[in-house]
Amino acid sequence: VFITYSCAGNKENEVELDPKPLSQILDSYVENGVWPFLYSRIEHGITGEVLYEHLAVNNRLIPNNTINGDTWMRIWSMSKLITISLAMDLMEQGIIHLQDPVKKYIPEFSNLMVAVDIDGKSITSSDYNNFDCPHNLVKMDSIMTIKHLFNHRAGFYYALTQSTCLNERFASMNITRAEDGGELIKLLSTLPLIQQPGESYFYGMNTSVLGLLLERVTGKSLNQLFIDRIAKPHKLDGLSYTKPKGVSLIPPFTGRDGELRKIFDGELDIFGGEVPAYSENNNLFLGGEGMLGTPDGYIDFMRLLFFNDGNLFLEKETVQKMSSKPNVEENDYGYNTGFGLYLTSKTHMFEKDILRVGGYEKTKCWVDRKNNLIGTLFSQANETQDSDGLSNQMEQDFKKELYKQLNKGI
């Protein structure tokens, strides 16, 4: 049994969408067993008008199918933009600066070591695919800065590197079970970096380390910082580090075996098999991976950043800096802005100059500043049969249809 519903905005909106072909795409991927459910919501960035909403769900896999814009889900790396936005808020006040050394605030990281291969090259620049354990370790030869935490050049990583040695050591620490940020700092201070700070881009726990730094700077937990600076003053619901009372989370799914099923314990393995607890008494707040969110809640956060003429949170110049193309060579795909956002190229095949964020279980949100749109496409599936690198065929088909409509101005 597959449940679907959809709605579209009225003709008074400057943007009008034909929901039928968009919904047919989502329906087909659920009906064919590729996705457990797909929920999309597209709003006008300024007015908040819902221009499109649709749910397709496999009722066999998810019998309680009350999934909507207020449904809580694990958003994983979509947490990063929120942490970086908090850091930018502190920078506007002159409390921290991009070029500040990390050790200024976390002295435990003053003597971090760097893993190298038998030729003395860092693991990220090594020519080898297999490594002898344990790795040789060398001292840092450059200063790790806050900017390196922003742009994933600090040298922190997940348990998914090309080095089994590093992965096993990382996993053995049970990082998500640390009592609080202080204990996590102690654990990370014993873990070698995968490269010298600033050497190259390597995706990992860098934003969570940024969150630890913000806790040290302010003397508040990351959770309290989020409440005090974003949630409470801007009346923002739908984002949290802890699971609200009475909420049951949708289980995670995978298609890694060629057939859609619930994930087994340990298969969500970026931390080595453990996942964030989300419990009410939790005192560990992972700024890169640790939040829960609703589709509507994340849309409201994006509206606060990108469609708030009053600049009640971040200044316009700050948001422009966060969302601009970095000084790199042009390409036809897109760019990591260095501030938790991915910006598609102006020469992209079908979605040009779009800001995107995404999570480990295929939660996606995007901002279209030209058309004043904020869109979400949420599921809870780590791997799907239509995966294509960081994207998937379903998302590409959906976006192609969406921008075919927008470019024609139906």
N, C-alpha and C positions, 0 to 999 in steps of 0.2 A: 504494500500500500504506500503510495506517495502522496504527500500533502503539498499543495501549492496555493499561494494567494499572491496577489499583487495589486498595486494601485499606482496611479500616475497623477501628477499635478494638473490643475485646471488651466484653461487657455489664457488666464490673466497673467500667468508667469511668463517671463521673458524666455524661459527654456521650457520646451515641451518634449516629452519623450513618449514614444510608442512602446508600451510595456511588453506587448506580445512577443516579438522576436527576442528580446532580452530574456524574458522568462523561459522561453522555449529552450534556450541554450542551457540555463541552469537546470531546468527539469531533465534534459537529456542526460547530463552528466550524473545526476543522482539516479535516474531510472536505469542507467547502464551499469550501476554499481561502482562507479569511479570515486564518488564522494558520498559521505554519510548524510550530509545536509549542506545546503548553501543558503545563506541569508544575505541579501543585498538591500541596502538603503542608501538612497541618494537624496541629499537635501540642497536647497538653495543656501549658499554660504551666508548671505546677509539676512534674508527673511526667515530662514528656518523651515520654509515650506517643503514638505515631503514630495519630491518629484517622481520618485520611483521606490517601490518596496516590494520585495518578493521573497518567499520562502519555498524551497524545495527540500523535502526531508524523506529519508527512507524510514518508514514507520516500523519496519521490522527491526532495524538496528537501534532506533531511538523511538520507543513506543510513546514516551511522554514528549510530544512534539510541540509544546508551547514555547517555541523559539521566536523571539521578536527583538525589537530594538533595545529592550530592557533586560535581555538575557545575559547573565554573567558568563564570561569565558576567559580562558587563559590567553593573555595577549603577548607574553614573552618579550621579544625584542621591540615591540611597540612601546615598552617602558622606557627605552633609551631616549626618545625625544623629550619625554617629560622630565627626566633627570637632567638632560642637557639644558632644557628651558629653565629649570631651577638654577643651574649654574650661571646661565646668562643673566638671570635676575640679580644674582649676587654680584656679577661683574658690573652691571649697570650702577650698582651702589659702591663700586670700588673696593669691595671686600676681598675679591680674588681677581687674578689676571691670567690670561691664557699662557703667558710665558713663565708663570710661577713654577719653581721646582716642586714636584710632588712631595719630595722629602721634607720640604718646609712644613707641611701639614701632617705627613705620615712619616716620621723619622725612622720607623721600623723598616722602611724601604730604602734606606740609605746605602745598604750593602747588598742589594740583590745581586745574584749571580746570573750569568747568561749561559745557556746550554750551547755547546759547539760540537761539531763533528771531529773526526780524527785529523782533518786538515786545519782545524781552528776556525772554520766558518760557522756562522750561526745556523741553526736548523732550517730557518726559512730560506737561506741562500745556499744551502748545501746541494751538492751534485749527487748525493747518495739517496737511495730509496729505503735502504735498510741501515739501521744504526745499532751499534753495540751498546749494551746497557752496562753500567750507567753512563751517561754522557760526561765528557769532560766539561768543566765549568770555568768560566773566566769572569773577571770583574766587568762591571759596566764601564764603557769608555765614553759615554755621553750622558747628559743630564736629562732625566725624564721630566717632562713638563705637563701641565694640565692640558695643553693643546694635544699632546700625544694620547691622552685619555679620550679626547673628543674624536680624533681621527683614526683611532685604532693603530697607532704606531708605537705604543708604549712597550709592547712585548708580552702582554697577558694573552691568554688563549682559552679555549675550551678543550674538553677531552676528545677532540676530533682531529688532532694534528697528524702529520705524516710520521711522527715518532711514537712508537708503542711505549717506549720508556716514559715519555712525558705524559702520555694518556693514562697509563696505569698509575703513575705517581699522583696525578691530578685526581683521578677517581678514588684513590685510597683515602683522600682527605675528607670525603663526605661533606663537601663545602656547604651544601644547602642545609645541613644540620648544625651548622655553627650557631652558638647561642645568640650572638649579636654581631654587630659590625666590628667590635674590638677583637673578638675571637677570630673572625674571618681575616682580619689584617695579620694576626699572628700566623695563621695557616699560610696565607699567601707570601709572607716574608720568608718562608722556608722553601718556596717553589721557584725553580729557576725560570727566568724569562726565555722565550723562544728566539729572541733576537735582541740586538742592541736597541735601546730607545731611539726612535726616529728613523730606524733603518728602512723600514718598508711598511706597507699596509698589511696587517694581519688581524683578522676579525676574532674577537674574543671578549674576555671579561672586563675590558677597559672601562666601559661605562659603569659597571658595578663598582669598580675601584673609584671612579669619579664620585659615585654616591657615598662611598666611605669617606672620601675627602670632604665632601660637603657636610657630613655629620661631624667631622673633626673641627671644621672651620666654625660651625654655628653652635656646636654643643647640643644640637637637636637630632633626633632620629630622622632619617629620610622620609619616613611616613609623616612625622609631625611637620616637617618642612613643606611637604606637599599639601597638607591640610591648611597650614597657616598662610601659605603664599599663593595657592591656586584654588583648592577645593572650597574653602570657607569664604574668602573674599569675593569669589566669582560665582558662588552658589553652583558649583560643578558637581553633579552626581554621576555615578556610573564608572568611576575609576577607584581602585583600592588595592592595598597590599594584602588585605585580609578578606576572607570570605564573609560576606554579610550573613547574619543569622537567618536560618531557614532556607538558605540557598544550597542547592545540589548542583554541582558542576557536571556538564556533559562529559562523558568519558572520551578519552582520545582514541582516534582510529588510525589505521595505517593500511596501505595497499602494497606494502613492500614484498609480499609473497605472491603478488599477482591477483589477490582476492582481498576485498575490503573486510577488515575485522578490527576488533578492539585491540589496542596495544597491550602487549605483555609487560609486566614489571621489568624495568631496566632498559626498555627499548627507546625511551626518550633519553638519549645518552649524552647530551652535551656536557653534563656534569659528571658523567660516568655511570649514570643509571638512576641517581636520586633526582627528585624534582622539588621545587619550592613547596613549603608546607601550607601556606595561606591561612594558617590557623589564627584564631582571635588573639591568642597569647604569644604570637610570634614576635620576636624582637630583631630578626634579621630581615633587612629590606634590600633586595637586590635591584639596584637601579638600572641594570641592563636587561633583566629577565623576569622580575618578580611581581609584576602587577596583574591583577584581574581587571577586566573592563567589559562594558557593554558597547554594542555598536553605537547607540545613541550618545553614550558618555564620551566616546572617543571623537565623535563628530563635534560635540560641544567643545571639546578641548581644541580641536583644529580651528573651530570658529573663533575661539578666544585668541588664537595666535594670528590668524590670517584675515579675518573679516571683522575686526574690532576697531572701528575708526577712533574710538575713544582712547586707544592704547592703554587700557587699564592694567595690563599685565606687563608686556615687554614693549619697548619703544619700537617705532616703525623701522628705524635704522638697524636695530638688533635683528628683527625678523628678516629684513632684507639680507643681512649678512648670513644668517642661518640658511637661507633658501636660495642662495645664488650659486651659479656655476663656479667651481673652483678654477684656479689658474692652471688648467691642464689642456692637453690637446683635444680638439673637437672630435666627436665620434657620433655615430648614428643611433646609439643606445641610450646612454645617460651617465650620470656622475654621482658619486657620493659627495655631498656638500661638505662633509666634515663636521656636521652638526646634527647627526641623527636622521637626516633626510636623504632620499634618493631623488634626483631631478632628472627626468627624461629629457633627451636631447630635443632641440628644436627641429631636428631633421629625422626624428623617430618615425617609424613607418606609420603608426596610427595614433599614438598618444604623445603629443608634442608639449614640452614644457610643463609636465605634470609632476607634482611633488608626491612621493609615495613613502609609506612605511609599511612594514609587515612583521609577522610573528612566526615562530617556530611551528605552530600548528595551523598555518595558513589563515591567519587573520590579516586582512589588508584594509588600509585606508588611503585615500588619495585626495589631493586638493587640486582643483582646476581653477586657477585664478582668472583666466580669460572668460570662462563661462560662469564664474561665481558658484562653483559646485564643490560639495564635499561628498565623497562616496565611500561606502564600506562594502566589503565582500568577505564575510566571515564563515569559517568552518572550524572544526577541531580535528584536523587530520594532518599528521606529520609527513607522511609520504603518500603520494597517489600515483596511480598508473600513468597519468598524463603529465608527470613532472618533467620540466624542461629547465634544468639548472635551478635558479632561484624562482623561476616562474613556472607556469603550467599551461597546458593547452586550453583548459576551461577559461582561465582568466584572460588569455589572449583573445579567444573567440568573443568573450563578453565585451571586452574593451573595444575590439574592432567594430562590433555592432553599435556600441554606445557612441563612438566617435564618428561612425558613418552617419548616424542620425544627427549628431550635433553639428557636424560640418555641412550637412545638407540643410539644416534648419527646418526640420519637418513641420 
